[in-house]
Amino acid sequence: MRSGVPFAERGGALRGLLDLATGCYPAFLFGGSLRGVLPVFHFHEVTRTGLEPRLQHLAENGYRTVTCDEIARLVVNGVDPGPRAVALTFDDAWTSVWTVAGPLLREYKLTAILFAIPARVPEAETVRPSGSAIGVTEHESGPPFATWPELRALHASGIVDVQSHTRSHAMMFSDDTLTGFVTPGYAREPLLSRPLASVNGAPHFVQPDALGTPLYRRRSRMSDARRFIADERVGDRCRDLVRRHDGAAFFGRTSWRQELREIAAAGAGTFETETAQAAAIRAELALGRALLNEGLGTTSVRHVALPWGVAGELTRRAVAETGHETAFAERPFRRRGVHAGDDRYQLMRLNGKFLSCLPGRGRQWFFTTV
């Protein structure tokens, strides 16, 4: 079974140009008004240098920030959140949401929505120091994600509306097309792009120390692709070959790729069944909610942002079946921003860099932010 990555799951410059050409971006980006649209901006890791000027723009121009429940009321019931309403969302719950975003939101009297990944949230005895003067995204002070005590403190403060980003934000092998191997350079692979390694139980992912592991084409767990489960015996033989030839030094051999390909070509794998696929998608959604509600001691987690904005048809159905009120997902040629009557399971966001295009003093133009 071989299937490429559909256009609907791709980002990049081409996608942005097509969205621009087809009028998907709201008028305020080009000097127009906010009439009829609630802008929802998304951020990931942040620094004080990057975030503070944007929050300052909101505060100085009288903007109000809203929660996911208010977004749902607009979409489902047509309840207008009022003039100059915007939403700020932070994906993944990186450490900087605690060290940088939280203190700055408090300072500027704003709130945000945090889409957290409970399977990635580490335990800790207490919170780490925080303060808007801490503007790094390097993780020398601990784990890369905010801890459970930090999420609880943010949630309890009322500054952050914690919602789900699925249980594990999983990337998976989607077919048997060999794309490479784990080499020393794999350490630079983004943490959330590393593919799922576990088959059952707690999720874990292919790590940089698994040198020699074959890598295959990948797609999001929330796509319509069925997961390809590589033959672990082949992976073991590849990793053993690398170990027997001095680990990382093996990749200095001119023939390393050919040697590993000969082993990988001899192996096979299996595709999950349709039943297993549907169950895995439901579990990602249901457990994302349940684990966050349990960990935070609340019942308020009922909205989800889908990783990479990917939502296959199975996922779209499962979002509703698992009790989510809204979902943020990407589809080409759909309006960015939230409007009354939008599909509640396909809400669209804008990159946080466009926040400075909002009407008001100090306003920037779309083409100066790209």
N, C-alpha and C positions, 0 to 999 in steps of 0.2 A: 504494500500500500504506500503510494507516494503522493504527496500533496504539497504544493508550494504554499507560501504565505499569502493569503488573499490581500487584495489592495486595501480592503476595509480595515485591516489590522496593521497597516504600515503608516508610519509618520514621515518625517523628513520634509525637505524643502519642496518637493513636488506636491505633496499633499497640501502644504501650506499655500502654495501658489494656486492650486485648484480651488481651495476654499475661498481664497481671496477673489478669484475671478468669478466665482458663482455667488458672491454676495453673502457668504456665511458669517462674515465678521460684522458686528454691530456698528451703527453709524457713528457712535461717539468716538471710535478710534480714528475717524477722519474729520473730526471737527463738529460732528452732529451732536444731537441731544441723547439723553438716556431714555427717552419716551418708550414705554412698552417693554423694556428689558431690565432684568435684574442681572447685573454682571457678577459672575462667580469666578474668582481668580484662584489659580492653584500654584503652590510652591512645593519644593522638596527640601533639600538642605539649604539653609540660609546663613548669611553672615549679617552682622549689624550694618556694615557698609552698604550691603545690597537691600536690606529690608527697611531700615529706618526711614530713608527718604520717601518711600512709598506710603508707609503708615503716617508720616508727617503730612503728606499730600491729602490723605483722607481726613485727618483731624483738622487741618487748617481750613478745609473746604466744607466742613459740616456733614461729612458722610456718616452713616450709621451701618454697623455690621449686623448680619442676621444669622440665625441658626438654621440647621437642616429642617426642623419642624416648620419654621416660617417659610422656607422654600417650598415645602410640601403643600402648605396652605395656599400659596400662590398658584402652584401648578394644578392642584386638584380642585380647589374651591374658588379660585380666582380672587383670593384675599390679597389686596395690594399691600406690600410691606411699607409703603410710604415713599416720599421723595428721597432721593440720594441714599437709597439702600443698596448695599453691596454685600457680597459674601467673600470671606477669605478662607481658603482651604489649604491645609498642609498634608501632604501624602507621606506615608511610611512611618512617621514618628521617629525621625532621626533625632539624635541627641540635641541638635541645634534648636529643636522646638522647645526644649527645656531651657537650654543655656542662653538662647538668643530671642526667639520669638515670644515666649511667655513673658519675660520681663518687659519687652518693648510694647507688647499689647497692653499690659497693665499701665505702663507709662503714658500711652496715648489714649487710654480709656476705650479700647476696641476689643472685639472678641474674634475668635476664629473657630473653624471646624477642623478637627484633626482626624484623618482616616488612618487608623492604627492597624497593625498586623499582629494579633496576639501571639502567634507561634514564634514571632521574632522578638517579642518583648522579654528582656531578661529580668530575673529576680534580683533583688538587692536589699540590703538591710535598711538603707536610708537613701534619701535623695542626694545628688551631687550639688556642689555649689552652683548657683546660677546668677546671672546678672547680664545686663545688656552690654557690659564692657567685654564680656567673653564672646568674641566674634569668630571663633575658628570653626571649621568643619572637620578638621583632623580630630581623631578620636583618642588623643593621648591620655585623656582623663577617664577612660573606661570604655564600655561597649558602644557600638555605633548607634544603637537605638535607645530612646528613652526607656527607663526602667518602670516596673509596675508602681513603685512608690511615687515616681515622678508623674506618671499618667494619672494616678489617683489625686495627687495634689493639683494638677492642672484642671482635672474634671471638677474637683471640689471648689476650686476658686471661682468657677463660673466664667472664667476667661476663655476656656476651651470647651467646645462641644465635641466630645470624643465619639466617633462613629467607626464603622468597619471598613477595612481594606482587604477583606477576606481573611481566612485563617492564616495562610502562609505566603500569599503573593507568589504562587508557584509558576515557574517556567518548566516546561517538560519537553522531552524528545517527542516530536510529532510524526516522524517517519524514519525509515531506515537509510536515509541519505547521509553517508559519512561526511562530516564537514571538517574534521580535524581531531586533535588529541590534546589532552591536558599537558601543556609544556610549562616551563618556568614563567613564560609570559602570561599564562592564565591568571596569575595573581592580580593582574590589572583588570580582570573581568569584573564588571559591576556586580556587587553583592547580590542584588535582586535578579540578575540575569543568569545566575548559575543554575543549571537544570536540576530538577528533582532526582535524587538518587534512591530514596526509600520507596518501597512498594506498599507496605502496610505500616500502621502505627504512626508515631510522631514523624513529621516531615524532616528530612535532612537532605542536603544538596551536595553536588559534586564540588569538592574543595581543591585548592591549589596543591595540596600535598599528595593528591591522587595522580601523580605523574604517569602519563601513558594511557590514561583512561580514554577510550574512544568517545568522540562527541558527534552528535547527529543533529539534523535540522531541528529547530526549536519553535514552539509556539506557546502561548499562554495556556494555563490549565483551564481558563474560562472561555477558550475558543471552542469551535465545533470539532477540532481535531481529536482523534482518539490517540491516547498515549502509546508510544512505542517503548517497550521495555527491553532494553538491550540484554543480551546474553551475558550474565555476570561472569561466566567461565572465561569468555573472551577477554573481558576487562581484567580479570585476574592474571591472565597470561601476558597481556600487554604491560600491566604494572610490574609483574615479576621480571620481564625482560629489562625494563628500565632500572629496577633495583639492582639486578645482577651486573649492570654496566654503569655503576657509580652514580645513579640517580640523575640529577640535573646535568651532569657531564655527558650523559648519553646523547643529549640533543646537540652536542658539538660534532657528532659523527655525520658525515655527508649522507649516509644511508639510513638515518634514523626513521624518516617518514616511510620509506619503502618497507623497512623491517616491521614497523607497526601495522602498516596496511596489509601486509601478508597475513598477519595474525587476525586482524579484524575482518578481512574478507572471508575467512574460513568460518566465521561465526554466524549465528542467526539471532533472532529475537522474536518477541511476540507482541501483538497489539492487544490492548485491553478490549474487553467486550463492550458492547453498547450499554449493557446494564451497569458494568463497572464504571464506565465513563459518567453516566448520569449520576450514580451514587457519589462519585468523587466530587463532582461539581456541587451537588447539594451539600455535601459535607463541608466544603470550603466556605460556602455561604452561611449555612446554619451554625457551624462551630465558630466562625468569625464573630457572629452576634453573641452567641452564648458565652464564649470565653471572655469577651470584653465585658458583657453585663456582669458576669460572675466576678471577674477580677476588679471591676470598679465598684461593685456593690450597688448596681443601678439596674433599671429596666429601660433606660433611654436610648440604648443602641438599637436603631431600627432603620438605618440608612446605610448605603454602601457605595463606595467608589471602586470600580472594577480595575484591577491592575492593567496598566498600559491602555486603559480605556477599551479593552477587548471584551465583547459580549456576543458570544454565539447564540444561536436560537435556543439551545438547551439551557444556557445560562439565563437568558431573558425569562424563560418560563420558571426556572428555579428561583430567581430573585423574588418573584411574587409568591411562589409556593412556600418559601422559607420566611415569610412574614415581613419582608422589607417594604417600607413605604415608598422609598425612592432609590434610584441608582444613577450614578454618573457613569456614562459610557460614551465612546466615540463612534460616530458613523460619518462617512464622507457626505458632503453636500447638505449638512444640517446646520441650522443656525446656532452659532456659539452665543452663550448667554441663556438665561432662563426666562420663559414667557408663560403667562397663564395659558393653560390648555396643552402644554407640551406633554409628550410621552413621559410619564413619571419614571420610567425605567431606562430612559435614554437622554438624560440631561447633559448639557454640554458646558464646558468651562473654557476659560481663557487663560493663557500663560500669564503669570504674575507680572511679567515685564510690562504688560500693557496697562497696568493699573495707573501709571502716570499719565495716561491719555484721558482719564476721567475729567469732565468739565470742572473748571475752577482755576484759581490762581496757580501759576506754575505748570500749567498743562503742557504736555508734550504731544508730538504728532506720531502717528503710527510708524512712519518710515524712519523716524529717529530712534525707535526702540527695537527695530528688527535687527 
